[in-house]
Amino acid sequence: MRRWRGGKGPVGTPGPGVLTLADVEEGTEVIVRNVVAGYGAAGQLAEIGITPGAIVRVVRKDVMIGPIEIEIRGARFLIGRGMASKVIVEPVRRPSVP
């Protein structure tokens, strides 16, 4: 896992306009694009399958506090908001059916 060094701010902080897993609404599917973390946190996220290209669905998320429940590859996990804020994502775009 590589450390992301873009953006304005301390090393490992996503810049403005970047969507993180902590920002995603409940019920939304996203694709992981990058992980902005040191080796320890990046390794923990990789162990549960959060790697670039993985599809993650946010199952449950309280408005302000508490962990975020996610589903990845058929398994559900709870991760803290701090860890979720280290995962750069983009929404899944499904092709429209005519």
Backbone bond lengths (Angstrom), bond angles and torsions (degrees), N, CA, C in turn:
res aa  C-N    CA-C-N  psi(-1)  N-CA   C-N-CA  omega(-1)  CA-C   N-CA-C  phi
1 M - - - 1.445 - - 1.521 108.59 -
2 R 1.313 117.32 134.21 1.456 120.75 179.21 1.511 110.88 -96.17
3 R 1.312 116.72 151.92 1.463 120.92 173.34 1.509 108.04 -84.90
4 W 1.299 115.76 136.80 1.452 122.14 -179.96 1.510 108.16 -89.16
5 R 1.316 118.43 127.98 1.451 121.11 -174.86 1.523 112.46 -119.47
6 G 1.319 117.69 20.49 1.460 120.69 178.93 1.510 111.65 -87.23
7 G 1.317 115.77 -178.29 1.458 120.53 174.99 1.509 113.41 85.48
8 K 1.299 116.02 176.11 1.456 123.14 178.42 1.506 107.74 -107.02
9 G 1.249 119.65 117.85 1.452 121.97 -179.82 1.508 109.78 139.54
10 P 1.313 116.00 -171.29 1.462 119.42 -178.34 1.522 112.04 -60.60
11 V 1.307 115.65 155.97 1.472 120.77 177.50 1.518 108.37 -56.31
12 G 1.324 116.58 133.58 1.449 120.81 179.25 1.508 114.11 88.94
13 T 1.339 118.20 7.23 1.461 121.74 178.53 1.521 109.04 -106.66
14 P 1.335 119.41 124.75 1.464 120.12 178.41 1.527 110.56 -65.32
15 G 1.314 116.12 147.08 1.458 120.79 179.34 1.519 112.05 -78.76
16 P 1.335 116.57 178.11 1.464 120.31 179.71 1.530 111.41 -65.87
17 G 1.319 115.69 146.82 1.460 120.20 178.44 1.516 114.10 83.13
18 V 1.327 118.14 2.09 1.459 122.40 -179.88 1.529 108.29 -92.91
19 L 1.322 117.12 131.41 1.460 122.17 179.80 1.519 109.02 -89.46
20 T 1.330 116.25 126.72 1.464 120.70 177.19 1.525 109.22 -112.34
21 L 1.309 116.12 166.87 1.459 121.01 179.63 1.525 111.00 -62.07
22 A 1.311 118.05 -29.15 1.467 121.71 178.48 1.532 111.90 -68.92
23 D 1.333 117.98 -21.36 1.461 122.74 -178.22 1.524 113.53 -88.45
24 V 1.318 117.81 -13.89 1.468 122.80 -171.53 1.527 110.59 -75.39
25 E 1.324 115.74 140.08 1.470 121.81 178.98 1.524 110.99 -76.57
26 E 1.311 115.04 155.05 1.459 122.99 177.55 1.528 110.61 -56.57
27 G 1.335 116.87 136.55 1.459 121.55 177.69 1.519 114.78 86.26
28 T 1.331 118.48 -1.02 1.458 122.66 -177.05 1.526 110.65 -92.42
29 E 1.341 115.27 140.36 1.462 121.01 173.66 1.512 109.02 -100.14
30 V 1.327 116.23 138.29 1.458 121.86 -179.80 1.524 109.66 -136.16
31 I 1.319 115.39 160.71 1.456 122.41 174.54 1.519 107.62 -106.40
32 V 1.313 116.90 131.63 1.461 121.12 177.28 1.527 108.16 -74.15
33 R 1.320 116.15 127.61 1.461 121.37 179.04 1.526 112.63 -104.98
34 N 1.324 116.72 -33.23 1.455 120.00 -178.64 1.521 109.10 -163.07
35 V 1.307 116.21 163.06 1.461 122.02 175.00 1.526 106.92 -123.45
36 V 1.320 116.52 123.63 1.460 124.03 -177.06 1.525 107.33 -102.10
37 A 1.315 117.01 81.94 1.459 119.31 -174.58 1.517 110.02 -157.30
38 G 1.317 114.88 163.87 1.453 120.42 172.48 1.516 109.67 -72.51
39 Y 1.314 115.03 177.99 1.467 119.23 -174.81 1.524 112.90 -63.86
40 G 1.323 118.15 -37.31 1.468 120.81 -178.86 1.521 111.86 -64.92
41 A 1.337 116.76 -52.22 1.466 120.84 -179.35 1.524 110.80 -66.42
42 A 1.329 116.73 -40.91 1.468 119.98 179.10 1.524 110.35 -62.56
43 G 1.328 116.78 -37.23 1.466 120.68 177.97 1.516 112.11 -66.74
44 Q 1.334 116.83 -41.09 1.468 120.27 177.87 1.525 110.80 -63.39
45 L 1.322 116.91 -42.52 1.467 120.19 178.66 1.527 110.88 -65.70
46 A 1.323 117.00 -39.75 1.468 120.76 179.24 1.529 111.17 -64.39
47 E 1.330 117.56 -34.45 1.467 121.07 179.82 1.525 112.64 -61.75
48 I 1.343 116.90 -30.75 1.469 118.43 178.38 1.528 111.78 -95.59
49 G 1.339 116.97 4.49 1.461 120.29 174.19 1.515 115.55 101.65
50 I 1.320 118.33 4.10 1.464 120.29 179.61 1.521 107.92 -85.19
51 T 1.323 114.81 91.31 1.457 123.68 178.79 1.521 107.76 -133.04
52 P 1.340 118.42 159.17 1.467 119.92 179.35 1.530 111.53 -52.86
53 G 1.332 115.98 132.12 1.458 122.86 179.84 1.519 114.11 97.38
54 A 1.321 117.99 -14.98 1.468 121.26 -179.47 1.528 110.17 -73.13
55 I 1.322 115.85 145.12 1.466 121.26 176.76 1.520 107.77 -99.52
56 V 1.336 115.25 127.67 1.461 122.66 -176.90 1.522 108.61 -123.24
57 R 1.334 116.88 138.88 1.465 121.19 174.69 1.521 108.18 -116.96
58 V 1.326 115.69 130.73 1.459 120.98 175.98 1.518 107.11 -81.77
59 V 1.326 117.22 115.64 1.459 123.10 -176.06 1.527 110.47 -86.62
60 R 1.343 115.66 -49.50 1.461 119.80 -176.18 1.514 108.98 -146.69
61 K 1.326 114.22 140.37 1.459 120.16 -178.51 1.515 108.52 -153.39
62 D 1.327 117.49 121.24 1.456 120.24 174.07 1.524 108.78 -72.99
63 V 1.318 115.15 158.30 1.459 120.30 -174.20 1.531 112.51 -60.91
64 M 1.312 117.93 -50.36 1.456 119.41 -172.09 1.523 115.51 -117.19
65 I 1.321 118.35 -35.11 1.460 119.47 -171.66 1.516 111.30 -131.53
66 G 1.315 114.71 169.39 1.456 120.48 173.54 1.510 113.17 91.16
67 P 1.329 115.47 170.03 1.457 120.52 -179.07 1.530 112.09 -73.25
68 I 1.318 114.48 166.91 1.458 122.70 178.59 1.528 107.11 -109.91
69 E 1.330 116.69 129.28 1.468 120.82 176.81 1.520 107.81 -90.51
70 I 1.336 115.32 125.74 1.458 120.55 179.97 1.523 109.86 -124.00
71 E 1.321 114.88 158.51 1.464 121.42 174.04 1.516 107.30 -122.46
72 I 1.320 114.87 128.68 1.459 120.41 179.61 1.529 108.28 -142.10
73 R 1.307 116.16 124.86 1.471 122.60 -179.82 1.523 112.68 52.56
74 G 1.341 116.07 40.20 1.451 121.74 175.60 1.518 115.75 83.36
75 A 1.334 118.13 -2.73 1.468 121.57 179.43 1.527 108.92 -113.03
76 R 1.332 115.95 149.46 1.455 120.90 179.15 1.522 110.28 -110.24
77 F 1.328 115.20 141.74 1.450 122.34 -179.46 1.517 109.50 -138.84
78 L 1.323 116.23 155.83 1.454 122.55 170.29 1.516 106.76 -107.95
79 I 1.338 116.50 128.40 1.456 119.61 174.84 1.522 108.66 -128.75
80 G 1.304 115.94 148.09 1.453 121.09 179.08 1.513 111.59 -69.74
81 R 1.311 115.75 158.41 1.465 120.42 179.81 1.522 112.32 -64.09
82 G 1.328 116.79 -33.09 1.467 119.70 177.68 1.521 111.21 -61.97
83 M 1.338 116.57 -44.70 1.468 120.41 177.87 1.523 110.28 -67.34
84 A 1.336 116.62 -41.07 1.468 120.39 -179.77 1.519 111.18 -62.62
85 S 1.325 117.23 -31.48 1.469 120.05 -178.82 1.523 111.99 -74.18
86 K 1.316 117.85 -7.12 1.459 122.17 178.34 1.531 112.41 -93.31
87 V 1.337 116.61 -3.67 1.464 121.40 -176.14 1.529 108.99 -104.60
88 I 1.340 116.43 112.86 1.461 122.62 178.79 1.527 107.87 -84.13
89 V 1.340 116.50 128.28 1.463 121.13 -175.38 1.523 110.78 -133.97
90 E 1.322 114.48 167.80 1.465 121.24 169.22 1.517 108.05 -140.43
91 P 1.335 117.64 148.22 1.471 120.43 -177.92 1.523 111.93 -61.62
92 V 1.328 115.64 147.19 1.462 121.48 174.62 1.519 107.41 -75.89
93 R 1.305 116.16 129.22 1.470 120.80 177.37 1.523 108.07 -108.97
94 R 1.313 115.25 112.62 1.463 120.80 -179.98 1.527 108.90 -91.92
95 P 1.321 117.77 138.90 1.468 119.00 178.57 1.542 110.16 -66.21
96 S 1.308 115.36 140.35 1.452 119.33 179.01 1.523 109.83 -77.77
97 V 1.329 115.66 143.33 1.458 121.78 -179.40 1.526 108.04 -99.08
98 P 1.354 117.29 125.14 1.478 119.07 -178.25 1.510 113.22 -70.31
